């Protein structure tokens, strides 16, 4: 083989190195684990928003009634664990009940590493 032919064959080689393959594999696995662990938290958040909107429409007239109705609806639904009626801030705006809520969800990833998600919302 002549030196010029070995150079041209090296240029023609394409692909990914073993280190590159390992790097991308680790990155994809980490992203998949993150996605698998966070999607249920966002599904729960959507459930909370729906429940808060339902409670604002037909929850009651006083703060204790609204909180009791929220707890009853939450226990019937069974998918909301991160939040309770203590996280509700209930106000009135032009004879309309407005419910604000905020809660944190800590998701353990591995070892001492956790992901903290802060959810906030309000009734429509």
Steps between C-alpha positions, in 0.01 A plus 500: 500500500634841417483784751252691286262203474500446879415867553211483257365181660512666842302793366241266353437331833199642677309408809500545872776403737447277802538800734244693297263204507533469879451875547181509294370180659544640851338828394199325344454269801517796741242693294272193490522450877426869555201481270365181657523649849357846422205417272285364788555826692374704206201268453421551870530878453247490217267299726542760775417782258185320386395428857562861610290629210217261589523601866488871412181449298307276740701493821288701741468850642738501796868416520446191721229370263724549198793327669280211615360458148851507355612229744195287419558533125874435545437181697249380239746560219786321676782624276606810694751435778721810498239754597212549742255775590765671714672608177193692383471878522133585453383853417202667337527722195174672398282229659706231331704255703869496405723221628878537485723206582869427527687187597840340459572150378838343576598215272795282607727425205790297638689499828483841665395675176139617471305719263274768653200610294302805612143504376273803515160568352164663538141427415359643180 
